[in-house]
C-alpha cells in the first residue's frame, strides 16, 4: 500500500489505487473515520488525571531540587491520564473492480499519477484492445470519479463490489448504485459510501452485493463518502451521512464527466500552478519510471529533476489531503488501509503535524493550512479545561497527541507524553498564516485570541529557577533519557526504570518555544494596540532562562551540560 499504490484525495477522503489488470482496487479512507469519542464533560475519559492539579507543585519541587526519580514517579501516577476514549484513525475498506476477459498477458502497460492535474491513469493492451482508465478525486464536487474505456466498442465488462473493514456494515445494490452503510467500530458513529455507475452501451444489473456491467463501450463511476462528524466542540456531530451524500449527488447529477473533470483540474491548478521549481542539469533520467529514478538517485546518479518531482509531490499531497472545510492532514495524510493506523494516525504535535504544514506559506498554499487553523481553534476550547484541571491556571494548553475529538491532556509515556508545548508550537502556524496572508481581520478575530491564550498559560506556569523563569514538568521531546551516572542514551526502552530519568530542569526546547510564542503574541498585541499585554510578554520574555553553550561547543538541550 505505502510503496505500490498511488494516492488520490480531496481533503474529505482518500483513495489509493493499485492499477491491477484483472482487478483494480481502491483503498478507501475518510478523514473523520476515527474510533474513540468526545469527552462530553467526562474529563477523566478525556485523559485528565484528577490528581494532577494537586500534584503539579510537588512535581516542580522535585524537579528543581534534583529529585528526577520522584518527579517521574509522580507524573506517571498523578499526571498521565486514561487514553480509553482516545481512539484511532481507521479505514473503510476497498472498492474492487474485477474485469472480465483480462486474464491474458497485458502489453504496453502504463500506470501514472500526474501531479500537474491530479489525475490517475492506467492503460494497457489485452488481445489487441487498448484499455484506458482515468481517475480523479474532486474537491469542488466531493467525488471520486473513474472512467473506463477501450478503443473498440463493447469491450468493458466488470463486476464492482466492496470489501469493508468495519464489522457493523451492510452492502446493498439497487439499480445502478452500490451502497455501503455502517457504523464505526467502537463508537457506532455512522458512515456511508455510495458508488453510482453510468454506462454507455452494454448492460448493468445488480448481483449479490455487486454491480455487473457487461459489454459496455464506456463506464463511469462516481463515488463519495460521508460520516456524521463535524469539527465543533464538544459533541463533534453534524448531519447524517445519508443527507450529505444525497446533496452531493444531487448537485452533480446534471454534470457530465467532462464537466466534473474540468472543474477538478481548474480547482487543483488554481493552487498547484502558483509555484514552479526548475533545477538545471542532467535530464537523462526523466524518461525512466519513478521507481527506477528513485533507485538511480539513491545510488548517486545525477537527476536534479527528481528533486523537482519530490517538491511537487509534497505540494500535491497537501493539496489533496487538506482543503478548507475538511479536517487537517494527520500522520497518514488522508490515506489509510489499516483498521488501526500506524501511530493511531495521530495529530502528533511535537513536530509531525507541524512539518506537514511547513510548506504551505512558502509555496503559496495558505488555503491548505486553513483546516489546521480550524482544528487549533477548536482544540483551544478543551485546552482551556485541561489548563484549569491539570495545572490550575488560565489560558489553554495541549500536549503531544491529538485526535478529532479535542484531546489536549497529557497521556502516554515520559519521553513524549509529558510535553506541554503543543499549543505553543501550533501557534507558530497560527502566526505564520498571518505573516503570509497579511489578513489583519484574521489576526484580530482568530489568531490573536489563540496566541494570547497560549501565552497566558505560560505566564502563569513558568517557574522561578536560578533568578530566571523555566518550565516544569516537561521533557525534551523524544530525546531519550538521562541514565544515572552514564549520560544520555536514546534507547531508553532497554533499561530498567530505576536507572533512567526524564524530568530534568531547564529544558531548552521549551524555553525557545516560549520565547517564540511571546514574541509572536507581543507583535500581535502591538499591531492590535493591546499595549499592556505586549509589555507583560516582553518583560516575561526577558526573564526566560538564557541559552547556554556546553563543553562540546554545542547549544545545550538542558540547563545541565549533559548532551
Secondary structure, DSSP 8 states (H G I E B T S, - for coil): -TTT-EEEE-SSEEEEE---SSEEEEEEEETT-B-S---TT-TTTTT--TTHHHHHHHHHHHHHTT-HHHHHHHIIIII----TTT--B---EEEEEEETT--S--EEEEEEEETTTTEEEEEEEETTEEEEEEEEEETTTTEEEEEEEESSTT-EEEEEEEEE-SSEEEEEEETTEEEEEEE-TTT--EEEEEEEEEEESSEEEEETTEEEEEEESEEEEEEEEEESB-S-TTT-B-S-HHHHHHHHHHHHTT--HHHHHHHHHHHHHHHHTT------S--GGGGS-HHHHHHHHHTT---HHHHHHHHHHHHHHHHHH--TTS---BTTBT---SSS-GGGG---TTTHHHHHHHHHHHTT-HHHHHHHHHHHHHHHHHHHHHIIIIIS-SS----S---TT---S--S-HHHHS-TTHHHHHHHHHHHHHHHH--HHHIIIIIHHHHHHHHHHHHHH-EEETTEEE--S---TT--EEETTTEEES-GGGS-GGGEE---S-BHHHHHHHHHHHHHHHHHHHHTT-HHHHHHHHHHHHTB----B-TTS-B-SBSSS--
